[in-house]
Amino acid sequence: MEFRQLKTFMSIVKLGNFSQAAQYLGYTQSSVTTHIQLLEKELNTILFERFGHQLMLTTDGERLYDYAEKITKLAEDAKNEFDHFEIPKGPIMIGMPESLCVYYLTDLLQEYTLLYPDVQLKVNFGIGSDFRNLLRKNMMDLAFFHEKHSSDTDLISTFLWDEPMGMLASPDHALAAYPEVKIKDLEDQRLIFMESGTAYQTALEEGLAKAEIAPKTILEICHIQTIKQMVINNLGITVLPLAAAAEEIKTGLLVKLPWQGVELETNAYLAYHKDKWLSHGIRAFIRLVEERLLK
């Protein structure tokens, strides 16, 4: 039984399927399948069974998972016990919204990799709800959030800065001529967002539902540059951090609408799980964020 096979097994359980575990671990799916087959052969049992599209642990799989958790925890404790070196090294997984990376963190990430070349830094773009799950499963070390308030009692969060938001449109859009834009004015409008689950999108959608206002369509697109280009081409309106559209607003390609509806403002936070052991590399990253970005 190899340690990496147990890590593969635990990753499948946490993520729910073989393909996501392979992507997370950096393996091919065939390698992940082989790891499980070797474990099953050595233990002379079946670890997983399928019910339709749902992957479930067998009774023996549940028993192995308890042992695997203890084994990996002991291995981590042993590593931490003997890791007396002050030079940061090893892997770090950090989650962040794309807008924070592109418009705030690029220089910091470059500086960190130059200062600590022995750290294998991995950045995962996404949204807060996904990051919370990964932090709680100890599959992510740190995460940046766009939230109005940080209220998760199991996460240690550091407030970084206020994040001004804007409802943006092409200067040719009909709403660009309005002295005020209210929630009712979004009736039959096409809204373009990042992936669902962002704090400002949730606030706007709740406001629309409460006012019984129905947009024409809601598009979800994972890249900010694509969203901006669609709005510039007058294919809809969007809500984005103003930092992500500063250049387009300055050149007149986009305009900030005089929004008078639900509050869209949010804040930036850096968070990690309260039970997370902070390696030298993680501490060094937090320290650099505080020195360069804390306002």
C-alpha positions as a Markdown table, in Angstrom:
| # | Residue | x | y | z |
|---|---|---|---|---|
| 1 | Met | 0.0 | 0.0 | 0.0 |
| 2 | Glu | 1.5 | 3.3 | -1.1 |
| 3 | Phe | 0.9 | 6.7 | 0.5 |
| 4 | Arg | 0.0 | 8.3 | -2.8 |
| 5 | Gln | -2.7 | 5.6 | -3.4 |
| 6 | Leu | -4.3 | 6.7 | -0.1 |
| 7 | Lys | -4.1 | 10.3 | -1.1 |
| 8 | Thr | -5.8 | 9.5 | -4.4 |
| 9 | Phe | -8.5 | 7.5 | -2.5 |
| 10 | Met | -9.1 | 10.4 | -0.1 |
| 11 | Ser | -9.3 | 12.9 | -3.0 |
| 12 | Ile | -11.9 | 10.9 | -4.8 |
| 13 | Val | -14.0 | 10.7 | -1.7 |
| 14 | Lys | -13.7 | 14.5 | -1.0 |
| 15 | Leu | -14.3 | 15.6 | -4.6 |
| 16 | Gly | -16.9 | 13.0 | -5.5 |
| 17 | Asn | -15.5 | 11.5 | -8.7 |
| 18 | Phe | -12.4 | 10.2 | -10.4 |
| 19 | Ser | -12.0 | 12.9 | -13.0 |
| 20 | Gln | -12.0 | 15.8 | -10.5 |
| 21 | Ala | -9.5 | 14.0 | -8.3 |
| 22 | Ala | -7.2 | 13.4 | -11.3 |
| 23 | Gln | -7.4 | 17.1 | -12.2 |
| 24 | Tyr | -6.7 | 18.2 | -8.6 |
| 25 | Leu | -3.8 | 15.8 | -8.1 |
| 26 | Gly | -2.3 | 16.4 | -11.6 |
| 27 | Tyr | -2.7 | 12.8 | -12.6 |
| 28 | Thr | -4.3 | 11.2 | -15.7 |
| 29 | Gln | -7.7 | 9.6 | -15.0 |
| 30 | Ser | -6.2 | 6.2 | -15.9 |
| 31 | Ser | -3.5 | 6.7 | -13.1 |
| 32 | Val | -6.2 | 7.5 | -10.6 |
| 33 | Thr | -8.1 | 4.4 | -11.7 |
| 34 | Thr | -4.9 | 2.3 | -11.4 |
| 35 | His | -4.3 | 3.6 | -7.8 |
| 36 | Ile | -7.7 | 2.4 | -6.7 |
| 37 | Gln | -7.5 | -0.9 | -8.5 |
| 38 | Leu | -4.1 | -1.6 | -6.8 |
| 39 | Leu | -5.6 | -0.7 | -3.4 |
| 40 | Glu | -8.6 | -3.0 | -4.0 |
| 41 | Lys | -6.4 | -5.8 | -5.1 |
| 42 | Glu | -4.1 | -5.5 | -2.1 |
| 43 | Leu | -7.0 | -5.3 | 0.4 |
| 44 | Asn | -9.0 | -7.9 | -1.5 |
| 45 | Thr | -12.2 | -5.7 | -1.5 |
| 46 | Ile | -14.2 | -3.2 | -3.4 |
| 47 | Leu | -13.9 | 0.5 | -2.2 |
| 48 | Phe | -16.5 | 2.2 | -4.4 |
| 49 | Glu | -19.8 | 1.4 | -6.0 |
| 50 | Arg | -22.0 | 3.3 | -8.4 |
| 51 | Phe | -25.7 | 4.1 | -8.1 |
| 52 | Gly | -26.6 | 5.7 | -11.4 |
| 53 | His | -24.2 | 8.6 | -11.7 |
| 54 | Gln | -23.5 | 8.7 | -8.0 |
| 55 | Leu | -20.2 | 7.3 | -6.6 |
| 56 | Met | -20.5 | 5.9 | -3.1 |
| 57 | Leu | -18.2 | 4.3 | -0.7 |
| 58 | Thr | -18.7 | 0.6 | 0.2 |
| 59 | Thr | -18.6 | -0.4 | 3.9 |
| 60 | Asp | -15.0 | -1.4 | 3.5 |
| 61 | Gly | -14.3 | 1.9 | 1.7 |
| 62 | Glu | -15.6 | 3.8 | 4.7 |
| 63 | Arg | -13.4 | 1.7 | 7.0 |
| 64 | Leu | -10.4 | 2.5 | 4.9 |
| 65 | Tyr | -11.2 | 6.2 | 4.8 |
| 66 | Asp | -11.0 | 6.3 | 8.6 |
| 67 | Tyr | -7.5 | 4.7 | 8.5 |
| 68 | Ala | -6.4 | 6.9 | 5.6 |
| 69 | Glu | -7.3 | 10.0 | 7.5 |
| 70 | Lys | -5.3 | 8.9 | 10.5 |
| 71 | Ile | -2.3 | 7.8 | 8.4 |
| 72 | Thr | -2.2 | 11.1 | 6.4 |
| 73 | Lys | -2.6 | 13.1 | 9.6 |
| 74 | Leu | 0.3 | 11.2 | 11.3 |
| 75 | Ala | 2.4 | 11.8 | 8.2 |
| 76 | Glu | 1.7 | 15.5 | 8.2 |
| 77 | Asp | 2.5 | 15.7 | 12.0 |
| 78 | Ala | 5.8 | 13.9 | 11.4 |
| 79 | Lys | 6.7 | 16.2 | 8.6 |
| 80 | Asn | 5.9 | 19.2 | 10.7 |
| 81 | Glu | 7.7 | 17.9 | 13.7 |
| 82 | Phe | 11.0 | 17.6 | 11.8 |
| 83 | Asp | 10.6 | 20.5 | 9.5 |
| 84 | His | 12.8 | 23.1 | 11.3 |
| 85 | Phe | 14.0 | 24.9 | 8.2 |
| 86 | Glu | 13.0 | 28.5 | 8.0 |
| 87 | Ile | 13.2 | 28.6 | 4.2 |
| 88 | Pro | 9.7 | 28.2 | 2.8 |
| 89 | Lys | 9.2 | 25.3 | 0.5 |
| 90 | Gly | 6.7 | 22.8 | -0.7 |
| 91 | Pro | 3.3 | 23.2 | -2.4 |
| 92 | Ile | 0.7 | 25.9 | -1.6 |
| 93 | Met | -2.8 | 26.0 | -3.1 |
| 94 | Ile | -4.4 | 29.5 | -3.2 |
| 95 | Gly | -7.9 | 30.3 | -4.5 |
| 96 | Met | -8.8 | 33.7 | -5.8 |
| 97 | Pro | -11.3 | 35.5 | -8.0 |
| 98 | Glu | -9.9 | 36.2 | -11.5 |
| 99 | Ser | -10.4 | 40.0 | -11.0 |
| 100 | Leu | -8.2 | 40.0 | -7.8 |
| 101 | Cys | -5.4 | 38.1 | -9.5 |
| 102 | Val | -5.3 | 40.2 | -12.7 |
| 103 | Tyr | -5.8 | 43.6 | -11.1 |
| 104 | Tyr | -4.2 | 43.3 | -7.7 |
| 105 | Leu | -2.1 | 40.2 | -7.1 |
| 106 | Thr | 0.0 | 39.7 | -10.3 |
| 107 | Asp | 3.0 | 41.7 | -8.9 |
| 108 | Leu | 2.7 | 40.1 | -5.5 |
| 109 | Leu | 2.7 | 36.6 | -6.9 |
| 110 | Gln | 5.7 | 37.4 | -9.0 |
| 111 | Glu | 7.5 | 38.8 | -6.0 |
| 112 | Tyr | 6.7 | 35.8 | -3.9 |
| 113 | Thr | 7.9 | 33.3 | -6.5 |
| 114 | Leu | 11.2 | 35.2 | -6.8 |
| 115 | Leu | 11.6 | 35.4 | -3.0 |
| 116 | Tyr | 10.8 | 31.7 | -2.4 |
| 117 | Pro | 11.6 | 29.7 | -5.5 |
| 118 | Asp | 11.3 | 26.4 | -3.6 |
| 119 | Val | 7.6 | 26.9 | -3.1 |
| 120 | Gln | 5.3 | 25.3 | -5.7 |
| 121 | Leu | 2.6 | 27.9 | -5.9 |
| 122 | Lys | -0.7 | 26.8 | -7.5 |
| 123 | Val | -3.4 | 29.4 | -8.1 |
| 124 | Asn | -7.0 | 28.3 | -8.6 |
| 125 | Phe | -9.5 | 30.8 | -10.0 |
| 126 | Gly | -13.1 | 30.5 | -8.8 |
| 127 | Ile | -15.7 | 31.8 | -6.4 |
| 128 | Gly | -16.1 | 32.0 | -2.6 |
| 129 | Ser | -18.5 | 29.1 | -2.2 |
| 130 | Asp | -16.1 | 26.7 | -3.9 |
| 131 | Phe | -13.2 | 28.0 | -1.9 |
| 132 | Arg | -15.0 | 27.5 | 1.4 |
| 133 | Asn | -15.6 | 23.8 | 0.6 |
| 134 | Leu | -12.0 | 23.3 | -0.4 |
| 135 | Leu | -10.6 | 25.1 | 2.7 |
| 136 | Arg | -12.9 | 23.0 | 5.0 |
| 137 | Lys | -11.7 | 19.8 | 3.3 |
| 138 | Asn | -8.0 | 20.9 | 3.6 |
| 139 | Met | -7.7 | 20.8 | -0.2 |
| 140 | Met | -6.8 | 24.5 | -0.3 |
| 141 | Asp | -4.4 | 26.4 | 1.9 |
| 142 | Leu | -5.5 | 30.1 | 1.5 |
| 143 | Ala | -8.3 | 31.8 | -0.4 |
| 144 | Phe | -9.2 | 35.4 | -1.4 |
| 145 | Phe | -12.9 | 36.3 | -1.2 |
| 146 | His | -15.1 | 39.0 | -2.5 |
| 147 | Glu | -17.7 | 39.3 | 0.3 |
| 148 | Lys | -19.7 | 42.1 | 2.0 |
| 149 | His | -19.1 | 40.6 | 5.4 |
| 150 | Ser | -16.9 | 37.7 | 6.6 |
| 151 | Ser | -19.1 | 35.6 | 8.9 |
| 152 | Asp | -17.7 | 32.0 | 8.7 |
| 153 | Thr | -16.8 | 31.1 | 12.2 |
| 154 | Asp | -14.5 | 28.2 | 11.1 |
| 155 | Leu | -12.5 | 30.5 | 8.8 |
| 156 | Ile | -9.9 | 33.1 | 10.0 |
| 157 | Ser | -10.4 | 36.1 | 7.7 |
| 158 | Thr | -8.3 | 39.2 | 7.3 |
| 159 | Phe | -10.0 | 42.3 | 5.8 |
| 160 | Leu | -7.9 | 43.7 | 3.0 |
| 161 | Trp | -9.8 | 46.6 | 1.3 |
| 162 | Asp | -13.2 | 47.9 | 0.2 |
| 163 | Glu | -13.9 | 46.7 | -3.4 |
| 164 | Pro | -16.0 | 49.3 | -5.3 |
| 165 | Met | -18.4 | 47.7 | -7.8 |
| 166 | Gly | -20.1 | 49.1 | -10.8 |
| 167 | Met | -23.0 | 48.3 | -13.1 |
| 168 | Leu | -21.5 | 48.7 | -16.5 |
| 169 | Ala | -22.9 | 49.2 | -20.0 |
| 170 | Ser | -21.9 | 50.4 | -23.4 |
| 171 | Pro | -22.4 | 54.1 | -23.9 |
| 172 | Asp | -24.8 | 53.2 | -26.7 |
| 173 | His | -27.0 | 51.2 | -24.3 |
| 174 | Ala | -30.5 | 52.7 | -23.6 |
| 175 | Leu | -29.8 | 52.7 | -19.8 |
| 176 | Ala | -26.7 | 54.9 | -20.3 |
| 177 | Ala | -29.0 | 57.9 | -20.9 |
| 178 | Tyr | -31.0 | 57.4 | -17.6 |
| 179 | Pro | -30.3 | 59.8 | -14.8 |
| 180 | Glu | -30.9 | 56.9 | -12.4 |
| 181 | Val | -31.1 | 53.2 | -12.9 |
| 182 | Lys | -33.4 | 51.3 | -10.6 |
| 183 | Ile | -34.2 | 47.7 | -10.1 |
| 184 | Lys | -37.4 | 48.0 | -12.3 |
| 185 | Asp | -35.2 | 49.2 | -15.2 |
| 186 | Leu | -33.6 | 45.8 | -15.4 |
| 187 | Glu | -36.9 | 44.3 | -16.7 |
| 188 | Asp | -36.1 | 42.4 | -20.0 |
| 189 | Gln | -32.4 | 43.4 | -19.9 |
| 190 | Arg | -29.7 | 40.9 | -20.6 |
| 191 | Leu | -27.4 | 40.6 | -17.6 |
| 192 | Ile | -23.8 | 39.1 | -18.0 |
| 193 | Phe | -22.0 | 37.8 | -14.9 |
| 194 | Met | -19.0 | 35.8 | -13.8 |
| 195 | Glu | -19.8 | 32.3 | -12.5 |
| 196 | Ser | -22.8 | 32.2 | -10.2 |
| 197 | Gly | -22.2 | 32.5 | -6.5 |
| 198 | Thr | -20.5 | 35.8 | -6.3 |
| 199 | Ala | -21.7 | 38.0 | -3.5 |
| 200 | Tyr | -22.8 | 40.9 | -5.7 |
| 201 | Gln | -24.6 | 38.7 | -8.2 |
| 202 | Thr | -26.5 | 37.0 | -5.4 |
| 203 | Ala | -27.5 | 40.4 | -3.9 |
| 204 | Leu | -28.8 | 41.5 | -7.3 |
| 205 | Glu | -30.6 | 38.3 | -8.1 |
| 206 | Glu | -32.3 | 38.4 | -4.7 |
| 207 | Gly | -33.3 | 42.0 | -5.3 |
| 208 | Leu | -34.8 | 41.1 | -8.7 |
| 209 | Ala | -36.7 | 38.2 | -7.2 |
| 210 | Lys | -38.1 | 40.4 | -4.4 |
| 211 | Ala | -39.2 | 43.1 | -6.8 |
| 212 | Glu | -40.6 | 40.4 | -9.2 |
| 213 | Ile | -38.4 | 41.8 | -12.0 |
| 214 | Ala | -37.4 | 39.3 | -14.8 |
| 215 | Pro | -34.3 | 40.0 | -16.9 |
| 216 | Lys | -34.4 | 38.9 | -20.5 |
| 217 | Thr | -31.6 | 36.5 | -19.9 |
| 218 | Ile | -28.7 | 35.9 | -17.5 |
| 219 | Leu | -25.4 | 34.8 | -19.0 |
| 220 | Glu | -22.6 | 33.4 | -16.9 |
| 221 | Ile | -19.2 | 33.7 | -18.5 |
| 222 | Cys | -16.0 | 32.7 | -16.7 |
| 223 | His | -13.6 | 35.3 | -18.2 |
| 224 | Ile | -13.7 | 39.0 | -17.4 |
| 225 | Gln | -12.2 | 40.0 | -20.7 |
| 226 | Thr | -15.0 | 38.2 | -22.6 |
| 227 | Ile | -17.6 | 39.8 | -20.4 |
| 228 | Lys | -16.2 | 43.3 | -21.0 |
| 229 | Gln | -16.1 | 42.7 | -24.8 |
| 230 | Met | -19.7 | 41.6 | -24.9 |
| 231 | Val | -20.8 | 44.6 | -22.9 |
| 232 | Ile | -18.7 | 46.9 | -25.1 |
| 233 | Asn | -20.5 | 45.4 | -28.1 |
| 234 | Asn | -23.8 | 46.3 | -26.4 |
| 235 | Leu | -24.9 | 42.7 | -25.9 |
| 236 | Gly | -25.9 | 43.3 | -22.3 |
| 237 | Ile | -24.9 | 44.9 | -19.0 |
| 238 | Thr | -22.8 | 43.6 | -16.2 |
| 239 | Val | -21.6 | 44.1 | -12.6 |
| 240 | Leu | -17.8 | 44.0 | -12.1 |
| 241 | Pro | -15.2 | 45.4 | -9.7 |
| 242 | Leu | -14.4 | 48.9 | -11.0 |
| 243 | Ala | -10.7 | 48.0 | -10.9 |
| 244 | Ala | -11.4 | 45.4 | -13.5 |
| 245 | Ala | -12.9 | 48.0 | -15.9 |
| 246 | Ala | -10.9 | 51.1 | -15.1 |
| 247 | Glu | -9.2 | 51.4 | -18.5 |
| 248 | Glu | -12.4 | 50.8 | -20.5 |
| 249 | Ile | -14.3 | 53.4 | -18.4 |
| 250 | Lys | -11.4 | 55.9 | -18.8 |
| 251 | Thr | -11.4 | 55.5 | -22.6 |
| 252 | Gly | -15.2 | 55.6 | -22.9 |
| 253 | Leu | -15.7 | 52.0 | -24.1 |
| 254 | Leu | -17.8 | 51.4 | -21.0 |
| 255 | Val | -19.9 | 53.6 | -18.7 |
| 256 | Lys | -20.8 | 53.2 | -15.1 |
| 257 | Leu | -24.6 | 53.4 | -14.8 |
| 258 | Pro | -26.1 | 55.5 | -12.0 |
| 259 | Trp | -27.4 | 52.5 | -10.1 |
| 260 | Gln | -29.9 | 53.1 | -7.3 |
| 261 | Gly | -31.0 | 49.6 | -6.5 |
| 262 | Val | -29.7 | 47.0 | -4.1 |
| 263 | Glu | -26.3 | 47.5 | -2.6 |
| 264 | Leu | -23.6 | 45.9 | -4.7 |
| 265 | Glu | -20.4 | 47.0 | -2.8 |
| 266 | Thr | -18.2 | 44.3 | -1.5 |
| 267 | Asn | -14.9 | 43.8 | 0.3 |
| 268 | Ala | -11.7 | 41.7 | -0.2 |
| 269 | Tyr | -10.6 | 39.2 | 2.4 |
| 270 | Leu | -7.9 | 36.6 | 2.8 |
| 271 | Ala | -8.9 | 33.5 | 4.7 |
| 272 | Tyr | -7.7 | 30.1 | 5.9 |
| 273 | His | -9.3 | 27.4 | 8.0 |
| 274 | Lys | -8.9 | 27.8 | 11.8 |
| 275 | Asp | -7.5 | 24.3 | 12.1 |
| 276 | Lys | -5.0 | 24.7 | 9.3 |
| 277 | Trp | -1.4 | 24.2 | 10.1 |
| 278 | Leu | 0.5 | 27.2 | 8.6 |
| 279 | Ser | 3.7 | 26.1 | 7.0 |
| 280 | His | 6.6 | 28.6 | 6.6 |
| 281 | Gly | 5.5 | 29.1 | 3.0 |
| 282 | Ile | 1.9 | 29.9 | 3.9 |
| 283 | Arg | 3.1 | 32.3 | 6.7 |
| 284 | Ala | 5.5 | 34.0 | 4.3 |
| 285 | Phe | 2.6 | 34.5 | 1.8 |
| 286 | Ile | 0.3 | 36.0 | 4.4 |
| 287 | Arg | 3.1 | 38.3 | 5.6 |
| 288 | Leu | 3.8 | 39.5 | 2.1 |
| 289 | Val | 0.0 | 40.2 | 1.5 |
| 290 | Glu | -0.1 | 42.2 | 4.7 |
| 291 | Glu | 3.0 | 44.2 | 3.8 |
| 292 | Arg | 2.0 | 44.9 | 0.2 |
| 293 | Leu | -1.8 | 45.0 | 0.2 |
| 294 | Leu | -3.2 | 45.6 | 3.6 |
| 295 | Lys | -5.0 | 48.9 | 3.7 |
